[in-house]
Amino acid sequence: MRSTNRASGRGSRRRRAALAVVGTLAAGGLAACGGSDKPVLNWYVNPDGVDTFQKYAKECSTDDYELEVQLLPNGATDQRTQLARRLAAKDSSTDLMNLDPVFVAEFANAGWLEEVTGDVADAITSSVEGDGDYLSGAAETVTWDDKVYAIPLWANTQVLWYRKSLAEAAGLDMSQPVTWDQVIQAAADNGGTVGVQANKYEAYVVWINALVQGAGGDIVSDTEAGRDAKVDIDSDAGRKAAEVIKALADSPAAQPDLSVSNEGTSLGQMFPEGGAGEFMVNWTFVYKNYEGLVGSDVTEEQFADLGWARYPATVEGETSKPPIGGIDIGVGAYTDHPDFAMEAARCITSEQAQVDLALDNGLMPSTNAAYDQVVASGDYPADLIELFRTSVDEGGPRPKSAFYAMISGAIQAKWHSPNSVDPGSTPEESATYLKDVLEGKALL
């Protein structure tokens, strides 16, 4: 959760940009085998922000090495699978990689990532405690076993996007915290819908995790114990999360494609022809996506009707825990050029690169210094930028575990489809299954 990097959709403009460079990437990969004596460092990237990655592959190449961008699959899980296969085979051509934050712990624990040291590591470590320039939520994602194994590039989060006219018709004061129950009821009573990510993939776990944490619980805890981690989802918090999912699934506010919904599918429901629009939880790219459609698919009046607020609360009176995602840059442990690769990683995570990703691609920075530049640019409303920043620092990460892929897969298996979620049985069944998977008694 490209994701985090969230996998399947970033809006029509972003998808077109990503597709447009695929041919260039393929040609570049073939050309890299040619006559240059300089080593070529392969940088595996997710499809978001590819135009900016291409730019920095050129700018961060030096007289000593060249960077070549290689495109990973759309989905975060598929990205993990491709990289894990390469690294498990000790592939020396996997020099740098874009990592969904939840996979850093697994890759570090497996010995697949070079440790980050020096001033960058010091800055990240101090930021975990809130004393450095990195957002603490982003810094936390790259640490494992008291060491640093990647460098944050962008720090993603979700907010509640909505039509101001829909909220006004429902009588909701969006300057105050709202709950999932309120949002679902408001949409149902006023001809609107609620957009989420509930396909059987990583972003559905992002939603479940945020709901559980928003109710004061966790999917698992004591994750440093590995397979012996404590499975906590069979709890009041797990049941409250299931109640929210069931409430939406049973509501007329549910969108028709709920069980296969992703980041891209609900975008078109915000400004339907003749419709009331939606409340939608989604990532930071949304603002730039709609702004880029003004004059074609979106009118100026519709864009002015777009609102944003903090992620909905699972329980009234309890502070919500917005999802934390983004992309971290890791250096492969088997690269033939670790020093060059680490130098390149520093360059492509520079403050200016973070600013460019925010202004050009809607992908928010991982450092406060870059955030300040984005605010100064005037390209975003100041209150939206502050909402992004506080949502990362006050949000809820997914479990940091070397066995996260198992945890995610087990949750997806028992909580999908959303139409079948039952507060009385789903948390308990998923807890039993997850325990069995972690203990090796069941297969995904």
N, C-alpha and C positions, 0 to 999 in steps of 0.2 A: 500498500500500500501503500506507486507510484506510484505511491508512489511514487501510495505511497505509492512520485511515481505511482500513480494509480492507473491500472492497466489499460482498460479497453477503450477509453474515449477521452479526448481532451477538447472536443468541440471541432466543428467542421474546419475552421481555419487552421488549427494546429495539426489536424490529421492530414490536410492537404500539404502542409509544409513538410511533414515527416515523409510522406510518400514521395514527394518531389525529389528528395535527396537520396532515395534508395539506390537509384541507378548510379548516382555519383559515388556513393559509398562503395558499391560493388566494383566500379571501375578503379577507384582509388586503391582498393585492396589488391587488385591484380597488378596495378602499376607498382605497388610497393615491393614486388618481387623482382623489380628490374635492376638497373645497373648502378644505383647509388651505393657507395661504400659505407655510408652512415647507417647505423642500426635503425630499424623501424620499430617503434613502440606501438603496439596495438592497444587502443582504448575502446573498450566495450561499453556502449552507451544504451540507455533506454530511449524510446522514441520521443520523449518530451524534450523540447529545446534543442533538437538536432542541428538547426541552423546556427545556433550559438556555439554548440560543441564543435562544429566544423570551423567556425571562426577561430576558436581558441586552440584547436589542433594546429592551425597554421601559426598563430601568434606564439604559442608555447614551444614550437619546434625550434631547435637551435643549430649551431654549426656542428654539434656533437651527435644529434639524433633528430629523427622526424617522428611526429605523432600521426597515426592513421586511425580514423574513426571507424569502428565496426558496430553495426546495428544489432541489438539484442531483440528478442521477440517482444510483443506488446505487453503480455501479462507478467506481473511480478513473479509469479510461481514459475512460469516458463523461463524467465530470465535466470532465476536461481538454478533451475535444472541444467541449463546450458553451461553456466559458469561452474557449477559444482562438478559436472562431468569433466570439464577441462582441467580443473584444479586437482581433482582426485587422480587424474592421469598424469599429474605433474607437468602440465603443458607450459613450456617456457615462453610460448607466444602470447600468453595471457598476462600482459604487462600491467595495465590499469583497468579498472572496472567501476562502473556505476552500480552501487549496491542499495537496494531498499534497506533501510535501517535495521529491520528485523533479522536480516541475514548476516549482519556483521558478527554477532556472537557465535553463530554456528561456524562461519568460515574461520574466525580467529581460533576457536577451540580446536578445529581440525588441522590447524597449522598451515592454512592456505593463504594467509595474509602477512605481509611484512609489517613489523611493528613500526609505528610512527614515533620518532624521538625528537629531541631538540626543542627549539622554541615553540614550534607549532603544538607539540604534545603538551608542553607546559601550559600554553594558553588554553587548550582544550580541558586539561585537568582542572585548572583553576575556574574555568567557566561552569563546570559541573556544580560547583558550590555557589555560583552566582557572582564570582569575582573577576570574570574575564569578559572578553568581547563577544565570544560565541553565546548564542542563546542557550541557556542551560538545558532546555529540552533537546536541542540538537547535539550538544556536546555529550550528553548522556548516551546517545545512541552509538557512539564509536568507541566506548570503553568496554574492556572485558578483562577480568582478572587483574584489575588495577593497572592495566596498560592501555595504550591507545593504538587502534588498529586501522583507522581510516580517518579521513578529513571531511567534515561536513561541507557540502556544496550548497544545497538549498534545503530549507526546513519547511516542510509542507504542513498544513493543518486544514481542518474543515470548519466552515462557519455555516450559519443558516441564511441562505439566500431566499428572497421572497418578493412578491409584488406588494408594494406599499398599499395599493388600492384594495387588495385582498385582505390584508391585515386590518385595514381601516374598516372594511365592511364587517369583519368579525369582531370589531371592538377590542382588538389586542393592542396593548401598549408595548411596542417593541423596544422601548427604551429600558424596559424592565425584563428580567429573566423570564423566559417562557418554557413550558414543559412540552414533552412530546405529546402528552394527552391533549394539551391545549391546541397545539398545532394541528394534530389530526382532526380534532373536532371542528376547529375553525375552518379548515379546508372543506370538510364534509358538509358543513352547514351553508357554505357560500359558493358552491360550485367549483371549488378548486381541488387540487391534488397535492400529494406529498411525494417528493422525489428522493429516493435513496439508492444505495447500491446493494442489491440482494441476490445477484447471480451467485452461482456456486464457485466462488473464487475469493482471493485474499481480501478484497474490499468489503465483502460481507462479514468477515471476521473483524475487520476494522470497526464496523457498525456495532456488532455484538459486544466487542471489547469496550467500546465507549459507553454503551448502555450499562454494562455490568459495573464499570468503574464509576459511572455517574450515580450508581445506587450504593456506592461504598464498598464494592467487592472487587474480586479479581477472578480471571479465568483460572490461573494457577499462581502459586507463590513459592517462595524458597527455590527459585529456579536455579540457583547455584548448585543445588543437589542433583542436577541433571535429570536422569530418568526417575529419580526419587522425589521430584518436585511434588509439592502438595497441590492436589487438584481441588479447586474451590468453587467451581461453577455451580455445583448443586447447593445453592444458598438462596437466601432471600433476595440478594442482588441478582443472581442468575434468573430467578423466577420473575423479578420485576422487569428484567430485560426481555424475557419471553413474553410478558404481558404487553409490552410496547409493540413488539413485532406482530403479535396476534391482533392487537387493536388496529394496526394499520392494514394488515392483510384482510381483516373482516370489514373494513370501512369502505364506503364509496369514494373516499379520498385516495385509495390505493390506485396506482397507475396500472393499466392493463397488463404491462409487461413486468410486473413486480418481481417475479421469480427469476427473470433473466436480466434485470436492470443493472446498469453500470453507470460510470461517470458521464458517459456521453448520451445515453438514451433519454435521460430526463431533461437535458438542456432545452429540447424543443418544446417542452411543456410549460416553460416560463411565460412565453408570449404566444399562446395558441390563438388562431384567428377566432375572434368572438368569444373566447373563453376567459375565465377569471384568473388563470395562471396557477402558480404553485408556491408552496414552501419547499425548499430543496436543500439538503445537506450535501455539500460538495467542496472541492478543494479550491485553492487560491486562484487557479487559472481562470475561473468563471468570469471575473470582471473583464479581463482583457478579451476573453472570447466574445462576450456580448458587445463590448465596445467596438471590436473589429467588424461586427455585423451591422452596425448602425449605417443606415442608408441603403441597405440591401434587404436582409431578412428581419431587421429590427428598426423601428422608427425612433426618432429622437424622443418622442413622448413615452414610448415603452421603456427605453433605456433610463429615462428619468424616474420611472416607476419602480426601478430595481432597488431593493433594500437589502440590508445585511444586519445580522445580529449574532450574538454568541450562540454556539451550539446548544440545542435544547437540553434542558435538564431531564434526567430520567425520573427523578423524584422531586416533587415540589419542595422548595426550601433548601435543596442540596445543590451545591455548585456543580455544573456540568464539567465533564472531562473531555474536551475536544480531542479528536485523534491527532497523533503526531506521525508524520511521514516525512517524505523528502528523498534526497539522494546523498549518499556518502561516497567518497572516492577511496578505493582501496588499491593497494599495489600487490600484485600476485607474488606469492612466496617463491615461485620457481622461475621468475623472470631472469633472463641472462644479464639484465642491466638494472639492478635494483636502485642504484644511486641516481641514474638518469630518470627512472620511473618516478622516484620520490620527488625529484626536482620538478618534474612535469606535473605531478599531483598538486604541489604547492602553487604552481602557476595557474592551473585550471580551476583552482578554488580561491583565487585571488578576490579581493574586495570588488574590483571592477568587473570580474566575470560574474559575480553574484548580482551586481547591479544590472548588468546587461540581461541576465536571465529573468530578472524581475520586470524590467521595462519592456523587453522584447517578447517574453514568453509567459509572463504571469506567474513565474516560479520564484517564491520569496526567499530572501537571503537567510543565511545561518548566523550572520554576525550583526551586532548592533550598528557597527560603523557603516556597513552596506545599507542597512535599513534607513539610517539617517540620510544617506544619499538619495534613496528612493523617495523618502518624504520630501526632500528638498527639490526633487525633480518636478513635483506637481502633477505627475502622471496618474496618481491615485488620490482619492480623497484621504485626508489625513486620518480620519477616524477609522477608515477601513484598514489602513496600514497598522494602526495601533491595535486593532482587533486581531489581525493576523499575528502580530508579535506577542501579545498577551496570551493568545490561544496556544501558541507553541510552548511558552514558558509555564503555563498553568494547565496544560493538557495532560492526557493520559497515554503513555506509550503502551504498545503491545508487549507481551511478556518477553523479557530478554533471556533467551535460553538457547543453548546449543542444540536443542531438540525442537526449535520453534516450528519447523516444517511439519513435524508430527502433530504438534499441538494444533496448528492451523487446519491441517487436513482432517483431524478427528472432529473438530468443531464444525467444519463445513459438512461433514458426512451426516451428522445428527441434527443440525439446525436447518438444513436445506431440505425442502423448499420452505420459504417463510410461511406459506399457506398451511404447512403441516405442524408449525411450532405450537406446542401445548405447554403452558406454564406448569401444569401438574406433572408432566413427564419428561419434557425435553431436557431440562437442566440435569435431572438425575440420570437419564440414559446417556447423555453426553459425558458426564463425569465418569460413569462406569467404563464406557468405551475408551475414553482418553487414558484412564489408568491402565487399562489392559494394553493399549498401544504402547505406552511408555515402558511398561514392564515386559514387553515382548510377547504378550499372550494373545494379541490380536494384530492383524495386518490392516493397513489403510486400504 
